[in-house]
């Protein structure tokens, strides 16, 4: 079966996000002052052939830990759709 893994990668909250800060300031210049904090991340979609959802999750997690995210600067979350 083919599963779809949705991976969200975000900078750690303890770290500055210069791209998010620039977008936040631009939104304020557009008079959108209600927006207080912008964080910019990545969304990655993987199609995974697997015999179970749990195995697909494990494959996506391995991909994250081996290549897709930087543990020093980022965190990730994974959701699996059948």
Residue pairs with C-beta under 8 A, 6 or more apart in sequence:
1 49
1 50
1 51
1 82
2 47
2 48
2 49
3 47
3 48
3 49
3 50
3 53
3 56
3 80
3 81
3 82
4 45
4 46
4 47
4 48
4 80
4 81
4 82
5 45
5 46
5 47
5 48
5 56
5 57
5 59
5 60
5 78
5 79
5 80
6 43
6 44
6 45
6 78
6 79
6 80
6 81
7 42
7 43
7 44
7 45
7 46
7 60
7 63
7 64
7 68
7 76
7 77
7 78
8 41
8 42
8 43
8 76
8 77
9 41
9 42
9 43
9 44
9 64
9 68
9 69
9 74
9 75
9 76
10 39
10 41
10 74
10 75
10 76
11 17
11 20
11 39
11 40
11 41
11 73
11 74
12 73
12 74
12 75
13 39
15 73
17 38
17 39
17 40
19 40
20 37
20 38
20 39
20 40
21 38
23 38
23 40
24 35
24 36
24 37
24 38
27 35
27 38
28 35
41 74
44 68
46 60
46 63
48 56
48 59
48 60
50 56
50 59
53 80
53 82
56 80
57 78
57 80
60 78
60 80
61 78
64 76
64 78
65 71
68 76
69 75
69 76
